[in-house]
Amino acid sequence: MGKRKSPNLRIGIIHPDLGIGGAERLIVDAALELASHGHNVHVFTAHHDRNRCFEETLSGSFQVKVYGSFLPRHIFHRFHAVCAYIRCIFVAFCMLFLGERFDVIIADQVSVVIPILRLKKSTKIVFYCHFPDMLLARHSTLLRRLYRKPIDMIEELTTGLSSGMGLSDLILVNSRFTASTFANTFRSLHSRGIVPEILYPAVDIAQFDGPCSYKMNFLSLNRFERKKNVALAISAFAMLRNNVDGSSGFDFSKLTLTIAGGFDPRLPENVENLEELKRLAETEGVSDQIRFFTSCSTATRNSLLSECMCVIYTPKDEHFGIVPLEAMAARKPVIACNCGGPVETIKDGVTGFLCSPSSVEFSRAMFKLVSNPALSANMGEAARDHVSRSFSRKVFGKRLNRYINDVYDTGK
């Protein structure tokens, strides 16, 4: 991508639910960075709770417009995918016919809106794929497979329709792992030479410039969802008792584990998973040493990061994972699974440890830090330097701006 003068473009971004999470963080960062490059940015979504959102969405740096919040997210806790499609389709139509004209539209996560966005012939379309949705959904029963079959077909079809029938002008993914999964999942697209570009999410380094200490506290940051496998952090922490108590007379009771993350009381899984984790802590005999924070603010999250000795990141085959970047930006090493996105962001043995997803392996890595207090600080400094060089929001913004300019210039 060559260097050129950047035009001031009208850019629309469509995202299903502008709450708190890794995907939402990326959208907020994209909007902020594109606005900083002089573009006029509008974010369109079906839901935006001003009491449960990233503070930057209220700052006025870009506009947030909500359409379709009255539409259901589910029907008796079922049909989430269909409801998400309906909500996004409604947002897309409102975006096109109630809003202003856009030079480029970024469609995030849900590809079904791409043919609708193509109704505006002069608008360029960029689709950001965090991960194929068909792989995130459960196909455990015949009824579920029948339900998902047309949805999965629509996802593949709308992600890469032939040119002139709905093809996005550019497809972006968040990691090499997702790019590989994209090719293996959407084989018909891969066979036609549709290959996505990689745009890594980023982290705002400056927000972690405050005081930094290394207390005897491990921190887990994740949404309260079973797929995040936070139970692994609790089991590994409990197993750490045997290693610590048998070495140098160290008192295990001095250690704590803090579990914090996104929590939406509207979602039954969030509520159920929190109760499951609390019961597990009781069963493992460590409930007195574990604290739970639900839907903590950015300030609280940053405070927790500033004081912990390490971040425990437990999802298996996570397609990227923004938490490891935030932890390393805060000068904290990360213990994560040796698969998926963390393999591309964490330097094993330098900025953290990559382990098999077992409580034994995680516990061993935790013990290395407990037994050598200076190690967390040394790894933390290396982590900060690594993220600053490769995953800062400024680097992300420059790359995204180049992609947008290239797309806009194509076919002019």
N, C-alpha and C positions, 0 to 999 in steps of 0.2 A: 504494500500500500504506500503510494508516494506521498510526499509532503505537499500540501496545498493550503491555500487560504480557506478557512472554514466559513461557509455561508451561515447566516442566521436562519435556521429552519423552524418550521412549526411541527412539533413532534408530539404525537399522542401515544400514550402507553395504556394498554388495557390489561387489567389484572383481576382475578376473580374476587379476592377478599383481602383488603389491605389491612391485615391485622399485624400480629407480631410473629415473625419466623424468619428462617433463612431466605426463602423466596421473596418475602416482603422486604427484607433488608436489602436485597439486591435491587429491587425496583426503586426503592427510596434512593439508594446510592446512584443508580442510573439517572434518575430524574435530577438529582442535585448536581451531578457532574455535567450532564448535558446542558442544564441551565447555566452552569458556570462557564461553559463554552459559548454562551450567547444565544442559545436556542430558547424558543418559547415552548415550555413543556406543560402538558396537561396529562394527569393520570385519571383514568376512568375505572371505576370499580363498582361491584354490586353491594359492597359493605365496607363501611369505615366508621368504627366506633372511636370517637374522639377521646374516650376514657381508656381505650385499650389499643394503642397504636404507637408507632415510633414518633417521637416528638417533632421530628423534621417535617412530618406531613402537615403540621399545624403552623409551620414557620412562615409560609407564604413564598418560599423560594420557587415553588411550582404549585399549580392549581390541582386540587383533588375534586373530582365530580362523581357523585354517587347516583346510580340509576338502578332501580330494581331491588332495593333493600326489602321491599314488601314480599318478594317472591320467596318461597320456602327453600331452605337448605336441604331438607329431607322430607320424606313422607313417612310418618311413624318410624323414624330412625332408619329408613331404607331409601333406596333409589337416590343416594347422594350424587352419583355421577350424572344421572339424568337431570337432576335439579341444578347441578353446577353448569351443565350445558345450556339449560334454559336461561339461567341467570346471565351467563356470559353472552349468549345470543342477544338477549334483551339489551345488555349494555352496549354491544357492538352496534345495534341499530340506532340506539339513542346517540351514540358517539358520532355516527355518520350524519344523522339527519337533524339532530338538535344542537350539535356543536359546530365549531368552525372547521374549515378545510385544513387538512394536514399534509405536509410534504412526505413525512415518514410516520408509520405507525408500528410500534413494537407490541406484538401480541405475546403475552407471557403465559406459559403453561398449557393453555387450552387452545388447541389448533382448530376447533370447530368454527371459530370466528373468522378464519382466514378467507373462505369464499365470500362471506358477507363484506369484509373489508375491501375485497376486490371490486365491489360495486363502484367504488371510486377509482376509476381507471388510472388517474394520474398519480395516485398515492403509492409509494413504495412500502412494502411489507417486510418486517423483520420478525421472525418467530424465535423466541428463546425457549428451548426445551430443557427443563431441569432434569427430567427423566421420563421415559415412556410411561404414561399413566397405566397402560395395560399390565405393566409389571408390578405396579404398586397395588393394584386391586386384587382381591381374593377371588380365586376360581375354584373354590373347594368343593362345591356341590354341582350337580347337574343343572339345577335351577340357576345358580350363579353364573355358570358357564353360558347358559342360554341368554341370560340377561346381559352379560358382558360382550357376547359375540358381536352384535351390531355396533356397540359402542367402540370396541377395539378396531373394527373395520373402518368406522368413521374417523377414528384418530389417525390411522395410517393413511387413509385416503386424503384427508384434509391437510395432513402434514406435508405431503408432497405431490399434490395434483400436477398434471402436466401444465406446462407454461400456457398462460392465457386462460386457464380454468381454475385458478386459485392458488398457484404456487407462490409461497413467500419468496421474496427476492433474495433473502438470506436466512439461513437457519444457524442459530448459535446454540452451543451447549456449554455446560459449566465445567467440564473436565475431560481428560482423555478417557477416563473410565466410562463416562456417559457417551462419549463419541463412539467407543467400541460397542457399547450396549445398543446404541442407536442403530448401528450397522447390522448387528446380529438380530435385532428385533424387527426393524423395518427392511426386510431383505429385498422387497420389491423396489424400494427407493434406492437402496445401495446398488442394486443391479443396474439402475438407470443413471448412476453416477452422481446421485444427490448426497453430498458429503458435507456435514456441518462444520463450521469453524468453532474454535474453542475460545471462549471468553471467560476467564476465571472470575468469580466474584471477588470482592475486595473488602478491606476493613479500613475504617478511619483511624489512622495511627495516632493522631493528635489527641483523641479523647482518652487515651491511656497514658498521658504524660504526667499524671499526678504521682503522689507518693506510692512506693512499692515496698511491701514487706513479705516475709515468707513464714507465716505462722503454721503451726502443725495442723493444717486443715486442707483436706482434699475437696475439690469442687466439681460437681457434675452440673452442666448446663444443657438442658434439652427440653423440648416439649414433653408433656406428660402423655406419651403415646407408647404403646407396647413395642412398636417397631424400633424405638430408640434404645430399648434393652437396658434401661437404667438399673434394672435388677442386678445386672452384672457388677455395677459399681458397689452395690450394697454387699453382695456375696464376696467380692474381692476384699472389701474393707473388713468384713468379719473374719475372713481367712488370714488377713494381715496380723490379727491378734497372735496367732501361733508363732509367726516369724519374729515379731517384735518382742513378745514376752520371753522368748528364748535367747535374746541377744542383749548383752551388756546391761541387763536389768532395766531396759527402757520400759516406761509405764505406758501401756496401750491406751489407758484412759485419758491420756493427754491429747490423743488424736481425735479429730472430728471429721465428719463428712457432711458437706452442705449440698443439698439437691435443690436446684432452682431451675425455673424455665417457664415457658408459655403454658398457660392454663386457661381454658375456656369453659366456664360452667355450662354452656349450651351443649357441649359435646359429651355424651355419656362416657366415651372412652377415656377422656381426660379425668373425669371424676372417678371412674372405676380404677384406672391405673394408679392414681394417687393413693387410693385405699389399699390396693395390692402392695404397693411399695412400703407403706407403713406397716402392713401386716408382716411382710418379709423382714423388715428391720426388727420387729418384735420377735419373730421366730429365730433370727440369727443372734439375738441377744445384744444388739447394738443400738437399739432405738434411743437410748439416752445420749448417744453421741452423734446422732443424725438430726440435722435441721432441714425443714422443707420450706421453700419460698415459692409461692405460686404467682405467676404473672408479675414478677418484680419489674420495677421501672429500670430504665437504662442506667440511672444514677446508682440504684441498688446493685444492679449487675456489675457495674464497673467497680463499685466498692468491694464486692465479694471477690472479684478478680484481683484487685490490688493487694489483698491480704492472704490469699491462699498460697500453698506451696506448689500446687500442681492442679491441672484440670484433667479429669477423667472423662474421656469421650467414648461412649460405648456402642453406638450404632454399628451394625455389620453391613457391609456393602453400601454404605452411604454414598450417594452419587457425588457429593462434594463435601459439605459440612463447613459452615461459617464459624462455628464455635472454636475449632482449633486456631483459626486465624486471629480471632479476638483474644484468645488466651495468649498466643505467642506475641501479639502486639502489646499485651500487658506484661510482658517479660515473664511469662510462666510456661514451663514445659508442659507437654501434653502426652498423656498415655492414651493410645487409641488402637483400634483394630487394624491389622496389617492388610487391609483390603479396601477397595473403593477410593473415594476422593482423598482421605487422609494420607494415603501413600504418596500422593502428589504434592502435599503441602508440608508434611512433617519429615524432617531429616532424622532418621532413626539413630539414636545414640548421641545426637547433637542438639536437637531442639525438643526432644522427647523420646518416647519409646513406642514402637509399633509391635503389637503383640497379637497372638492368636486370641480369638474372642472367648477366652476361658477365665474363670476367676483365679485359677492357679497362676497363669501368666500375668494377668493384671496385678495380682497381689505381689508377685516377685518384683515387678517394675516399681510398684509403690514402695516396697521395702528398700530398694536402692536409694530412693530419695530420703526416706526416713533415716536410714543409717548413715547418710552423708549429707548433712545440712547445707554444705556449700554447693552441692551439685545443682540444686534447684536454681540458685542465683546464676551460676555459670551457664547453665542451659538456657535460662531465661534471657540473658543478654544475647546469646547466639540466636535465639528465637526472634527477638525484636529486630535484629539486623536482617535476618532472613525475610521476614514479612515486609519490612520497609523497602527492601530491594525488589521484591517480586509481586507483592499482593497489596500494595497501598491503594487507596481509593484514587489517588492521582494517576497512577499507572493504569488502573482500570478505566478511568475516565478518558484518558488519551486513546486507549485502544478502542473503546466503544465509539468515541467521536470519529475515529478513522473509518470504522465499519459503516457508520451512519452516512458519512460523506461519500464513501465509495458506492453505497447503495443508491444514494440520491443522484450521483453522477451517472450511474449506469443507464444507458439508453437516452440520455439527454440529447 
